[in-house]
Amino acid sequence: MTERIVEQPTNASEEKTLIQEVESITFNEFMARYEGQPYEWHAGKVVLKVSNNERHALIFNFLHILLSMYISLKHLGRVYPDGYSMYISDDLPARQPDLMVVFTEHLDRAKHNRLEGPADIAIEIVSPASSAVDRGEKLSEYEQAGVREYWLIDPLREEAVVYSLHDDGHYRRLPLGNDGALVSNLLPEFSFDSQLLWREEPPTGQEVLDLLQAITI
C-alpha cells in the first residue's frame, strides 16, 4: 500500500485541503484505519475534511437540537451528526453530511460505524471552502444515491434550499413556505423561519422550545 500527500485547491479563493491518496484502499480498510479521524473515503482516496467556523457551528447546533427533538417527539427515527459515514457503493464517496435523518423503517441501514444506504435527509451547512462541492458534487451524489431530501444551508448567501427527490430520480427545489419558512415534504408540520439561521445571536433555548411546541402539537 503506497501513500502520497498532495495539495489541491478547493475553490476560487485558493483555500487548500490535504488529500491523502492510498492506492487500492477499500471502504472497509478505510474504516479500520481512519475511523474517528477527520477523513472521508472517496472511492479509494482518503480526503481530509475542511475545518469549520463559528457560524457553521452555531447553525449546526440549532439544527441538531431542533431536528433531534422533533424526530424524537414524533417517533420518526434518528438524527446522526457529522462523522458518521453514508456508504452507498464503491463508485461513490462515503460522505459524512453535517446532519442525517434516517426514518424508523430504514434504521436497519445503520451499522456500528456506517450507514449502509442512503439517509432519508442529508443536510450540509456551506462553508467558504465547501461551497462548490456542496452545490455541485454532493448535490449530484446524493441524487444518484437516492437521498430523498437534500437540505443546503448557506450562511454565505443567507439561503436555505431543500431539494426533493422525485419519481424520475432527479431533485427539484422546494419553494419556501409562508414568510420564508423552511419546509420539508418528509417531515409533517415541520417548519421554521429560515431567518433564524442567519441571526448574529442564535435562537435561545426558550425559542427552540416554543418552536418545538408549535410544530409538534
N, C-alpha and C positions, 0 to 999 in steps of 0.2 A: 504494500500500500504506500503510495507516494503522496506527498503533500506539497503545495506551494501557496504562498500568500501573494495576492495581487491587490492593487487598489483600483477601484472602479468608480467614476463619477456617478452620482445617483440623480442629479438634477442640474438645471441650468445655473444654479448658484455655486456649482462645483463642490458642494459638500460631498465628502467621500465616506465610503464604508469599506471595511475589510471583507474580502471574500476568500474563504479558505476552501480550495478545491481538493477534494480527496477522491482519487480515481476509483471508480467502481464501488463506491460505498453504497450499501443498500439502506433502506429506511430502518430496518432492524439493527443494523450495525451502527447507524447514526444514533438511535435511541440508547443503545448500550454504552456508547462513548460520550454522548453530549447531553443526555437527559439532565434537565435542571440548569443548563447553561444557556446564555442568550443567543442561541443559534436557531436557524430554520434549515430544514432539509429541502433542497431544490433539485430533485431528480438526479442525485449523485453529487451535488455540490453542498457544502456546508457554509451557510451565509450568516455572518454576524449581523444581528439586528441593530437598527439605529436606536440610540437612546432618545428619551422623550423630555419635554419641558414641563414647567409647572402648569401651564394652561391645559395641556393634554392630560396631566394627572388629575386636575380638578374636574374636568369634564368626565373622565373615566370614573372617578369616584361617584359622582352624581348618578351617572347611568347605571353603574354596577349596583348601587344601593336600590335605586328605583326599580330596575328590572328584576333584581333578585327578590325583593319584597313582593312585587306584583305577581311574578311567576309562582312564588310560594303560596301566596294567599289564594290564587286561582287554581292551584294544584295542576299546573300545566307542564311542569318538567323541571329543568335545571338551567342555571346560568354558569358558564365557565369563563374565567378571566384569562387574559394573556398568559402564555406559557404552556398551554395545552394544545398539542398539535392536532390538526384535522388532516388525516391521511386519506386520500382519495384513491390514488393509483401511483404506479411507478413513473408515470408520464407527467404528473402534475406536482408542483411544490406542495409540501405539507405545511401549509400556512398556520400561523398562530394568531388568529384575529384578536383584536383588543377585547372583544366580548363575543361569546357564542351562546345562543339559546338552543337547547335541544328539548323537544317535546317528549312527554312521557312515553309515547308509542315508539320513539326512536332511541330510548335510553340503552337498548341493547348494543348500540354502536359505541357506547362509552366504555373504554377499556382502561386499564391501570394508567397507562402513560400516553394514550392517544384516543382520538375519536376516529373510529373506522367507518367512514362515510361522511356525508355532508351534514353540517349543522342545519337546523331549520332557519336560523337567523344568524348572520355574521355581521359584526359591527366593527368598523375601522374609524379611528379618530386621526385625521390627517395631521401630519407634522411637516415642517418645511422640507425635510429630506425624503418624505414618503409620498408626496402629492402625486407625482407621475405614476408611481407603482399602484397606489390605492385607486386612482381613477382609470388606469389602463389595465395593467396586468391582472390585478386582483379582481376587477370587475369581470374580465373575461374568464378567469379561472373559476370564480365562484359560480358564474353562469354555467360553465361547462360541467362543474361538479354537481350541479343540482341544488345549490343552496337556495332555499325558497325566497328569502329576502336578504338583501344586502343594504345595510344602513351605512351611508357615508357621511360622517360628521366632520365638517371642515371649518375649524375656527379661524383659519386664514381668510376665507371668504365669508365667514359667518353664514354658512349654508348647511342645512341638513337635508339629505336626499335619501329616500327609500326606494330601492329598486325591487320590483316584484317579479318573480319568475312566472311566465305564462305557459299555457299548454304547448306552445310551439317551441319551448325550450329557451326563449330569449327574455331578457329583462326589459321591463317597461317602468318608467319612473312614475311613482305615485304622486298625485297632487297633494299639497299640504291641506290640512283640514281648516276649519273655521279659524280666522285670525292667526293664520300661520302655524297652526298646531301640527306637530309631527304625529302621524297616524300609521297604523300597520294593518294590513289585511289579515294577518295571522293572530293578532292579539286583540280579542274582543274588548271594546270600550277603552283600550289604551290610547291615550293621547296626552300631550303636554305642549305648552307654548315653547316653541323652539328658541325663542329669545332668552329663555332661562340658561341656555348653554353658553351664551356669549357674555353674560354679566361678569363684571370685574370681580365681584364677590359672589361665590357660588351660593346656590339655594341653601337656606338653613335647614336644620333637622325638622323644625316645625313646618316649614314649607313643603318638605318632602312628605311628611305625614299627612298634611292637608291634601296634597295632590293624590296620594295613595287612597285616601278616603273617598275622594271624588271619583276615582276611576275603578274602584273595586266594589262599591256598593251597588 
